[in-house]
Each structure stands twice: as structure tokens, then as C-alpha cells.
Amino acid sequence: MADQGAATAALRFSAGEAGVPADPDAWLLERSRQGDVQAFETLFRKYQGYVYNISVGMLGNGEDAADVTQETFLRIHRGLCRFRGESTFTTWLYRVAVNLCITELRRRSRRRFQVLEEVHQPYGECALHEEHGPSPDEAILREEDRRSVHAALNLLSPDYRAIMVLRHFQQLPYEEIAAVLGLTLSQVKTRLFRARRMFKDRYRAIAREPHVLRAD
């Protein structure tokens, strides 16, 4: 039935209506569908940072990333009535963000030859995952390293950028990456392998030193 997905989503949040919702995102999404502005603002505050990090990782530019973040949530809001709960809210959200980034990258490439630009790093989350806080000297080196990381990403194709950002910036599991990008698990692993290999080549050329991505 056409409303089966919506009914499933309703079941996920209704179980907790007497107290804490069983699935807070589904509950907030349903409230948003019913016109609850505060519910949608809660979703926005919760996920705007994640969407921004995806966007700045793919676009390498804070201003463009902010524009894509705003447009992503505008499209999500306009599409609330069409969302049937066939995926999680985050899968839908990230898919919209990634597609907007890919559209922007392709628009850039059509407009001009993409010149490597200096990348600024407004959020620490946009670096590849690191285990320990750096010393001041290390911080300087790591800032340079982050610039090299983003510069190397800027030399990848949009599809390769997307999978690198989702895996290494957002640390999404393979299953969710597959859902966001519309790929099979096998395709995710193959594309990620190729993207990592290409990234390493680009990074070494920029940083002039070996660099190996953290193994899974």
C-alpha cells in the first residue's frame, strides 16, 4: 500500500509517546510533517553540523558548504509530505546533501577548469579521524596536513569525494553509505578502495611524504 512506509514510521515513534519516543528522529519528522516548526528546528540543530561537514569535505569551501547546508534543509522541508519512511531520516538527509554537492562540483567543472584553491578548516570534525589531541607544534603540522587532505580530495572525482567523505569524515558504516549513494555493498567497497588509492597518490604528490589512511 502507498501509505505502508508512513505507517511503519508512525509505529516507530508512537510507542514512546507516553514518554521518550522510541525513535526520536522519526517522532520529530512526523511532528514536522504535521506542521510543528519547533520539531523541524530541532532536527536542523541536531544535523546541520553533519551536513556542513559533508559539504565542506566535498566542496573544500566553507561559504559554498554553508549554502549547500541551507539548501539541503530547505529541500528536506519541502519534501516532508513525500517522505514515506523507506529509509532512515539521516540516509535521506545525507543523500540530498551529497547530490547537491555533486551538482555543484559538476557545475564548477562546466564553468571553468577547477584550480586548486586554498582550503580553510572551520570545523575540527572535518579532519580524518585522529585518536589524540595534538601538542602546539603537532597542531601546526596537522593544520598543514588537513590542508593537504582537502587539497587531495579536491583532485578526486565527485563520486570518489563523496565516498571518502562519508567514510572518513562522517565514519558511516558501509551499509549506510550504500543506502545514501544507491550502491550495493560490493560496489561501496570497490569504489572506496579505488578512491583511497587515488587519494593516496594525490596526497603524496601534494604533501611529498607517504601517507596511509587509517585501516578499518
FENDATA-V747302 format. One record per backbone hydrogen bond with DSSP energy under -1.0 kcal/mol. CO is the residue of the C=O (numbers start at 1). NH is the residue of the N-H. E is the energy in kcal/mol with one decimal. If there is no record, write none. Layout:
# FENDATA-V747302
co=CO nh=NH e=E
co=CO nh=NH e=E
This chain:
# FENDATA-V747302
co=1 nh=4 e=-1.5
co=3 nh=7 e=-2.5
co=4 nh=8 e=-2.2
co=5 nh=9 e=-2.3
co=6 nh=10 e=-2.3
co=7 nh=11 e=-2.1
co=8 nh=12 e=-1.5
co=9 nh=13 e=-1.3
co=10 nh=14 e=-2.5
co=11 nh=15 e=-1.1
co=13 nh=16 e=-1.3
co=14 nh=17 e=-1.6
co=16 nh=19 e=-1.6
co=23 nh=27 e=-2.3
co=24 nh=28 e=-2.9
co=25 nh=29 e=-2.6
co=26 nh=30 e=-2.4
co=27 nh=31 e=-2.5
co=28 nh=32 e=-2.4
co=29 nh=33 e=-2.3
co=30 nh=34 e=-1.3
co=31 nh=36 e=-2.4
co=32 nh=35 e=-1.8
co=35 nh=37 e=-1.0
co=36 nh=40 e=-1.5
co=37 nh=41 e=-2.3
co=38 nh=42 e=-1.9
co=39 nh=43 e=-1.8
co=40 nh=44 e=-2.5
co=41 nh=45 e=-2.7
co=42 nh=46 e=-2.1
co=43 nh=47 e=-2.1
co=44 nh=48 e=-2.2
co=47 nh=51 e=-2.3
co=48 nh=52 e=-2.5
co=49 nh=53 e=-2.4
co=50 nh=54 e=-2.2
co=51 nh=55 e=-2.3
co=52 nh=56 e=-3.2
co=53 nh=57 e=-1.9
co=54 nh=58 e=-1.9
co=55 nh=59 e=-2.9
co=56 nh=60 e=-2.1
co=61 nh=65 e=-2.3
co=62 nh=66 e=-2.1
co=63 nh=67 e=-1.9
co=64 nh=68 e=-2.5
co=65 nh=69 e=-2.4
co=66 nh=70 e=-2.2
co=67 nh=71 e=-2.5
co=68 nh=72 e=-2.7
co=69 nh=73 e=-1.8
co=70 nh=74 e=-1.9
co=71 nh=75 e=-2.3
co=72 nh=76 e=-2.3
co=73 nh=77 e=-2.4
co=74 nh=78 e=-2.3
co=75 nh=79 e=-1.7
co=77 nh=80 e=-1.0
co=79 nh=82 e=-1.3
co=88 nh=92 e=-2.0
co=89 nh=93 e=-2.9
co=90 nh=94 e=-3.1
co=91 nh=95 e=-2.1
co=92 nh=96 e=-2.1
co=93 nh=97 e=-2.2
co=94 nh=98 e=-2.9
co=95 nh=99 e=-2.4
co=96 nh=100 e=-2.1
co=97 nh=101 e=-2.2
co=98 nh=102 e=-2.7
co=99 nh=103 e=-2.3
co=100 nh=104 e=-2.2
co=101 nh=105 e=-2.6
co=102 nh=106 e=-2.4
co=103 nh=107 e=-2.0
co=104 nh=108 e=-2.3
co=105 nh=109 e=-2.2
co=106 nh=110 e=-1.8
co=107 nh=111 e=-1.9
co=108 nh=112 e=-2.6
co=123 nh=126 e=-1.6
co=124 nh=127 e=-1.8
co=135 nh=139 e=-2.9
co=136 nh=140 e=-1.7
co=137 nh=141 e=-1.9
co=138 nh=142 e=-3.1
co=139 nh=143 e=-2.3
co=140 nh=144 e=-2.0
co=141 nh=145 e=-2.3
co=142 nh=146 e=-3.0
co=143 nh=147 e=-1.9
co=144 nh=148 e=-2.0
co=145 nh=149 e=-2.6
co=146 nh=150 e=-2.6
co=147 nh=151 e=-2.4
co=148 nh=152 e=-2.5
co=149 nh=153 e=-2.3
co=150 nh=154 e=-2.2
co=152 nh=155 e=-1.1
co=153 nh=156 e=-1.9
co=157 nh=161 e=-2.7
co=158 nh=162 e=-2.5
co=159 nh=163 e=-1.7
co=160 nh=164 e=-2.0
co=161 nh=165 e=-2.7
co=162 nh=166 e=-2.5
co=163 nh=167 e=-1.8
co=164 nh=168 e=-3.0
co=165 nh=169 e=-1.8
co=165 nh=170 e=-2.2
co=166 nh=172 e=-2.6
co=173 nh=177 e=-2.2
co=174 nh=178 e=-2.6
co=175 nh=179 e=-1.8
co=176 nh=180 e=-2.8
co=177 nh=181 e=-2.7
co=178 nh=182 e=-1.3
co=178 nh=183 e=-2.0
co=184 nh=188 e=-2.3
co=185 nh=189 e=-2.4
co=186 nh=190 e=-2.2
co=187 nh=191 e=-2.8
co=188 nh=192 e=-2.7
co=189 nh=193 e=-2.2
co=190 nh=194 e=-2.1
co=191 nh=195 e=-2.7
co=192 nh=196 e=-2.8
co=193 nh=197 e=-2.0
co=194 nh=198 e=-2.3
co=195 nh=199 e=-2.9
co=196 nh=200 e=-2.7
co=197 nh=201 e=-1.8
co=198 nh=202 e=-2.3
co=199 nh=203 e=-3.2
co=200 nh=204 e=-2.6
co=201 nh=205 e=-1.7
co=202 nh=206 e=-1.6
co=203 nh=207 e=-3.6
co=204 nh=208 e=-2.1
